[in-house]
C-alpha cells in the first residue's frame, strides 16, 4: 500500500524540476535534499561553501517554482513519504502557510540566536535575505534625479510621456502583488498613484528583469516597485540604469526557509539552515549571490546593516507571520485585482 501511495505521489508531481546533484567532496554517502526557487547556477556557490564545512554530505538540489515546492512537500508528506530536508523559497506567504498547516518542524539552530523577531516564526520559518522594493530609472532621462517619494511620483506622472513607467503585473507576479499589498498598508494615496499610472499608460510585466531591461534601454523612463536584489548589481555595471530607495518608506521582502516535518534527514536540513543563518552563509548570499543579508555582521552598501543606518524606521520589512496568509485569500485577491484593473483603466 505504501508503494502504491508513493507511486501516485510521483505521478502527480511536476516533471520540470531542474535537479542538480553536488557529490560529497569527501566521498560520504549522506545526501541533503533541498527544494528551492533559487536558480541552481546561482545556488552553486552557496552549496559549495556549505560542503566545505560538511565534505561528507552530497546535496540534491531541486529548482522548482514556489507553488511546486509547496505542492511537493504536502503531497509527499500526506502520502507518508519522505520529502525535502530544507525548503528555500521566495514565496513568503506560501511558505508560512506550509508551516501553519503543520508541514514544518521546529528547527533548533544556534544561528537563530539574536535573529530579528520579525524574521522568525515559531522557530519554523526563517527569513534569510533583506530585499527592498526600489525605483529604477533611466539616468539620461532624469538629469536632476527621479521622483524620490510616492507623492513626487504622482506629480511626475501628470506630465510624463505616455508609456514611460513600468511595474509588475500583479496578476502574474507574486512579489508584485505582495509589494502592492504592503503599499496599501503604508501609503494612504496608493490608489491615487495607481490611477495616475493608468492615465500615464503604465506597462506591466511578470518579472523585475523585464522592467530593468526596458529602463536601461530607455524604452521605459522609470520602473516602480522593482526587486532591488535583481537591480543593484546591474545598476553598478550599466551606466544608464539608476536605482533609488524611496525616501518616504521602503518595503523589504525576504526569501525564507524551513525544515519540513517529513524531512528524510532533518539533521542535515537543520545543518544547512544553520549555515544559511551564519556569518559565512550570509556573506556568501550577499557577496556571491548578490542577495542582501539580514545579518548585521555582514557589511556592504546593500546589506541590512547599511540600509538600517541610512533609512532607519523608513524600512518596512515584511514580517514572517501568519498575517501573510491574508494575501492568499481568493476572495480578497479577486477584489484587489478588480480594483487594480479599474484603476489602471481610469476607473474609481
C-alpha positions as CSV (number, residue, x, y, z in Angstrom):
1,X,0.0,0.0,0.0
2,X,2.8,2.4,0.9
3,X,4.5,1.8,-2.5
4,X,1.2,2.5,-4.3
5,X,0.7,5.8,-2.4
6,X,4.3,6.8,-3.2
7,X,3.8,6.0,-6.9
8,X,0.6,8.1,-7.0
9,X,2.5,11.0,-5.5
10,X,5.3,10.7,-8.1
11,X,2.7,10.6,-10.9
12,X,1.1,13.8,-9.6
13,X,4.4,15.7,-9.3
14,X,5.6,18.2,-11.9
15,X,8.2,16.8,-14.2
16,X,10.0,20.1,-15.0
17,X,12.2,20.3,-11.9
18,X,15.8,21.3,-12.6
19,X,17.8,18.7,-10.5
20,X,21.5,19.1,-9.8
21,X,23.4,16.7,-7.6
22,X,26.6,18.1,-5.9
23,X,28.6,15.0,-4.9
24,X,30.1,14.9,-1.4
25,X,33.7,16.3,-1.8
26,X,34.9,13.8,0.8
27,X,33.1,10.8,-0.7
28,X,30.4,10.4,2.0
29,X,27.1,8.6,1.4
30,X,24.7,11.0,3.2
31,X,22.5,13.3,1.0
32,X,20.9,16.6,1.8
33,X,17.8,17.3,-0.4
34,X,16.8,20.9,-1.0
35,X,13.7,22.2,-2.7
36,X,14.4,25.8,-3.8
37,X,13.1,28.6,-6.0
38,X,16.6,29.9,-6.5
39,X,18.1,29.0,-9.9
40,X,20.6,26.2,-9.4
41,X,23.5,28.1,-11.1
42,X,23.0,30.9,-8.5
43,X,22.8,28.4,-5.7
44,X,26.1,26.7,-6.6
45,X,28.4,29.0,-4.5
46,X,26.1,28.5,-1.5
47,X,26.1,24.7,-1.8
48,X,29.9,24.5,-2.3
49,X,30.5,26.8,0.7
50,X,28.3,24.6,2.8
51,X,30.1,21.4,1.6
52,X,33.5,22.9,2.6
53,X,32.3,22.5,6.2
54,X,30.4,19.3,5.5
55,X,32.6,17.4,3.0
56,X,30.9,14.1,3.6
57,X,27.4,15.4,2.5
58,X,26.1,15.3,-1.0
59,X,23.4,17.8,-2.0
60,X,20.5,17.1,-4.3
61,X,19.2,20.5,-5.3
62,X,15.8,20.7,-7.0
63,X,15.0,24.0,-8.6
64,X,11.2,24.4,-8.6
65,X,8.5,27.1,-8.8
66,X,7.3,28.3,-5.5
67,X,3.9,26.7,-5.9
68,X,5.5,23.4,-6.9
69,X,7.6,23.4,-3.8
70,X,4.6,23.6,-1.5
71,X,2.7,21.0,-3.6
72,X,5.6,18.6,-3.4
73,X,6.0,18.9,0.4
74,X,2.3,18.5,1.0
75,X,1.8,15.6,-1.4
76,X,4.8,13.7,-0.2
77,X,4.0,14.3,3.5
78,X,0.4,13.3,3.1
79,X,1.4,10.1,1.3
80,X,3.7,9.1,4.2
81,X,6.8,9.5,2.1
82,X,9.9,11.5,2.9
83,X,10.3,15.0,1.5
84,X,13.0,17.6,1.2
85,X,15.3,18.3,4.2
86,X,15.1,22.0,3.6
87,X,12.8,24.4,1.7
88,X,14.2,27.7,0.5
89,X,11.6,29.8,-1.2
90,X,10.9,33.4,-2.4
91,X,7.2,32.9,-1.6
92,X,6.9,34.2,2.0
93,X,3.2,33.7,2.2
94,X,3.1,30.2,0.7
95,X,5.9,29.0,2.9
96,X,4.4,30.4,6.1
97,X,1.2,28.6,5.1
98,X,3.1,25.3,4.9
99,X,4.2,25.8,8.4
100,X,0.9,27.0,9.7
101,X,-0.8,23.9,8.2
102,X,1.6,21.5,10.0
103,X,4.1,20.7,7.3
104,X,7.2,22.2,9.1
105,X,9.1,21.2,12.2
106,X,10.8,23.4,14.8
107,X,14.5,23.8,14.0
108,X,17.0,24.0,16.8
109,X,19.7,26.0,15.1
110,X,22.4,28.1,17.0
111,X,22.5,30.6,14.2
112,X,19.0,31.8,15.0
113,X,20.1,33.3,18.3
114,X,19.7,37.0,18.0
115,X,17.9,36.8,14.7
116,X,15.3,39.7,14.4
117,X,11.9,38.9,15.8
118,X,10.2,39.8,12.6
119,X,12.4,37.4,10.7
120,X,11.4,34.2,12.6
121,X,8.1,32.5,13.2
122,X,7.8,29.8,15.9
123,X,11.4,28.6,15.2
124,X,9.9,27.1,12.0
125,X,10.2,29.7,9.2
126,X,13.3,31.9,8.9
127,X,13.8,34.9,6.7
128,X,17.3,34.8,5.2
129,X,17.6,37.8,2.9
130,X,16.7,41.5,3.0
131,X,15.4,42.6,-0.4
132,X,13.9,46.1,-0.9
133,X,11.4,47.3,-3.4
134,X,13.2,50.1,-5.3
135,X,12.7,52.6,-8.1
136,X,14.8,52.0,-11.2
137,X,15.2,54.9,-13.7
138,X,16.9,55.8,-17.0
139,X,19.6,58.1,-15.9
140,X,19.8,60.2,-19.1
141,X,16.0,61.0,-18.7
142,X,16.5,62.4,-15.2
143,X,19.5,64.7,-15.1
144,X,18.2,66.2,-11.9
145,X,17.3,62.8,-10.4
146,X,14.0,60.9,-10.4
147,X,11.0,61.4,-8.2
148,X,12.1,60.1,-4.8
149,X,8.7,59.7,-2.9
150,X,5.4,58.3,-4.0
151,X,3.8,61.8,-3.8
152,X,6.6,63.1,-6.1
153,X,5.9,60.2,-8.4
154,X,2.3,61.1,-8.7
155,X,3.3,64.7,-9.6
156,X,5.7,63.4,-12.2
157,X,3.1,61.1,-13.8
158,X,0.8,64.1,-14.5
159,X,3.2,65.2,-17.3
160,X,5.2,62.1,-18.0
161,X,5.3,60.8,-21.6
162,X,2.7,58.1,-22.3
163,X,4.0,54.6,-21.6
164,X,7.1,55.8,-19.7
165,X,6.5,53.9,-16.4
166,X,6.6,50.2,-15.8
167,X,5.8,47.9,-12.9
168,X,4.8,44.3,-12.1
169,X,1.7,42.7,-13.5
170,X,0.3,41.8,-10.1
171,X,-1.9,39.1,-11.6
172,X,1.2,37.2,-12.7
173,X,3.8,38.2,-10.1
174,X,3.5,37.0,-6.5
175,X,6.1,39.5,-5.3
176,X,4.4,42.3,-7.3
177,X,1.2,41.5,-5.6
178,X,2.9,41.4,-2.2
179,X,4.5,44.8,-2.8
180,X,1.1,46.3,-3.7
181,X,-0.5,44.9,-0.5
182,X,2.2,46.4,1.6
183,X,1.9,49.7,-0.2
184,X,-1.8,49.7,0.6
185,X,-0.9,49.4,4.3
186,X,1.7,52.1,4.3
187,X,0.6,54.7,1.7
188,X,-2.9,56.2,2.1
189,X,-2.9,57.5,-1.5
190,X,-2.0,54.2,-3.1
191,X,-5.0,54.1,-5.5
192,X,-4.4,57.7,-6.5
193,X,-0.9,56.6,-7.5
194,X,-2.3,53.5,-9.4
195,X,-4.8,55.7,-11.2
196,X,-2.1,58.1,-12.1
197,X,0.0,55.2,-13.6
198,X,-3.0,54.1,-15.5
199,X,-3.6,57.6,-17.1
200,X,0.2,57.7,-17.9
201,X,-0.1,54.4,-19.9
202,X,1.7,52.2,-17.4
203,X,3.2,49.0,-18.9
204,X,3.1,45.9,-16.7
205,X,5.4,42.8,-16.7
206,X,5.7,39.5,-14.9
207,X,9.3,39.9,-13.8
208,X,11.7,42.6,-12.5
209,X,14.1,41.8,-15.3
210,X,11.5,42.8,-17.9
211,X,11.3,46.2,-16.3
212,X,15.0,46.6,-15.7
213,X,15.9,45.8,-19.4
214,X,13.4,48.3,-20.7
215,X,14.5,51.1,-18.3
216,X,18.2,50.5,-19.2
217,X,17.3,50.8,-22.9
218,X,15.3,53.9,-22.3
219,X,12.1,52.4,-23.6
220,X,10.8,53.0,-20.1
221,X,11.9,56.0,-18.1
222,X,11.1,54.6,-14.7
223,X,10.2,51.3,-13.0
224,X,8.3,51.2,-9.8
225,X,8.5,48.5,-7.0
226,X,11.3,46.6,-8.7
227,X,13.0,43.9,-6.6
228,X,16.3,45.6,-5.6
229,X,18.3,42.4,-5.4
230,X,17.9,42.0,-9.1
231,X,18.6,45.6,-9.9
232,X,21.5,46.5,-7.7
233,X,24.3,44.6,-9.4
234,X,23.1,45.6,-12.9
235,X,22.8,49.3,-11.8
236,X,26.5,49.2,-10.8
237,X,27.5,47.9,-14.2
238,X,25.1,49.7,-16.6
239,X,25.8,53.5,-16.8
240,X,22.2,54.3,-18.0
241,X,20.5,52.3,-15.2
242,X,19.8,54.2,-11.9
243,X,18.5,52.8,-8.7
244,X,16.9,54.6,-5.8
245,X,15.4,53.7,-2.4
246,X,12.2,55.8,-2.0
247,X,12.6,58.4,0.8
248,X,9.1,58.0,2.2
249,X,9.4,54.3,3.1
250,X,10.9,51.1,1.7
251,X,9.1,47.8,1.6
252,X,11.5,44.8,2.2
253,X,10.8,41.2,1.4
254,X,12.8,38.1,2.2
255,X,13.5,34.6,0.9
256,X,12.5,32.2,3.7
257,X,13.5,28.6,4.7
258,X,12.0,25.8,6.8
259,X,12.7,22.2,7.6
260,X,9.7,20.0,6.6
261,X,8.1,17.8,9.2
262,X,8.6,14.8,6.9
263,X,12.2,15.5,6.0
264,X,14.2,12.3,5.4
265,X,17.3,13.8,7.2
266,X,16.1,16.7,9.3
267,X,19.5,17.0,10.9
268,X,21.0,17.8,7.6
269,X,18.2,20.3,6.9
270,X,19.0,22.0,10.2
271,X,22.7,22.0,9.4
272,X,22.2,23.7,6.1
273,X,19.7,26.2,7.7
274,X,22.3,27.0,10.4
275,X,24.9,27.6,7.7
276,X,22.5,30.0,5.9
277,X,22.0,31.9,9.1
278,X,25.7,32.0,9.9
279,X,28.0,34.9,9.2
280,X,29.7,32.8,6.5
281,X,26.4,31.8,4.8
282,X,25.0,35.3,4.9
283,X,28.3,36.6,3.4
284,X,28.0,34.2,0.5
285,X,24.4,35.2,0.0
286,X,25.4,38.9,-0.1
287,X,28.7,38.8,-2.0
288,X,28.4,35.8,-4.3
289,X,24.6,35.7,-4.9
290,X,24.0,39.4,-4.6
291,X,21.1,38.8,-2.2
292,X,21.3,41.4,0.7
293,X,21.9,39.7,4.0
294,X,19.8,40.1,7.1
295,X,22.7,39.6,9.5
296,X,24.1,42.8,10.9
297,X,27.5,41.2,11.0
298,X,27.7,41.4,7.2
299,X,28.9,44.7,5.8
300,X,28.3,46.2,2.4
301,X,26.3,49.1,0.9
302,X,23.4,46.8,0.1
303,X,23.3,45.0,3.5
304,X,20.5,45.3,6.0
305,X,23.0,47.0,8.3
306,X,23.8,49.7,5.7
307,X,20.2,50.2,4.9
308,X,19.2,50.5,8.5
309,X,21.9,53.0,9.2
310,X,20.7,55.1,6.2
311,X,16.9,54.7,6.4
312,X,16.1,53.6,9.9
313,X,12.4,53.5,10.6
314,X,11.6,54.1,6.9
315,X,12.5,50.4,6.3
316,X,9.3,48.3,6.4
317,X,10.3,44.6,6.3
318,X,7.5,42.1,5.8
319,X,7.3,40.1,9.0
320,X,7.4,36.3,8.8
321,X,4.0,35.7,10.4
322,X,0.5,34.2,9.8
323,X,-0.5,37.7,8.7
324,X,0.9,36.8,5.3
325,X,-1.9,34.3,4.9
326,X,-4.4,37.1,4.2
327,X,-2.7,37.6,0.8
328,X,-3.6,34.0,-0.2
329,X,-7.4,34.6,0.3
330,X,-9.0,34.1,-3.0
331,X,-11.9,36.5,-2.5
332,X,-9.6,39.2,-1.2
333,X,-7.3,38.7,-4.2
334,X,-10.2,38.9,-6.6
335,X,-11.3,42.3,-5.1
336,X,-7.7,43.7,-5.3
337,X,-7.3,42.6,-8.9
338,X,-10.6,44.2,-9.8
339,X,-9.6,47.4,-8.1
340,X,-6.2,47.3,-9.8
341,X,-7.7,46.8,-13.3
342,X,-10.3,49.5,-12.7
343,X,-7.7,52.0,-11.5
344,X,-5.4,51.3,-14.5
345,X,-8.3,51.8,-16.9
346,X,-9.1,55.2,-15.3
347,X,-12.0,54.0,-13.1
348,X,-12.5,54.6,-9.4
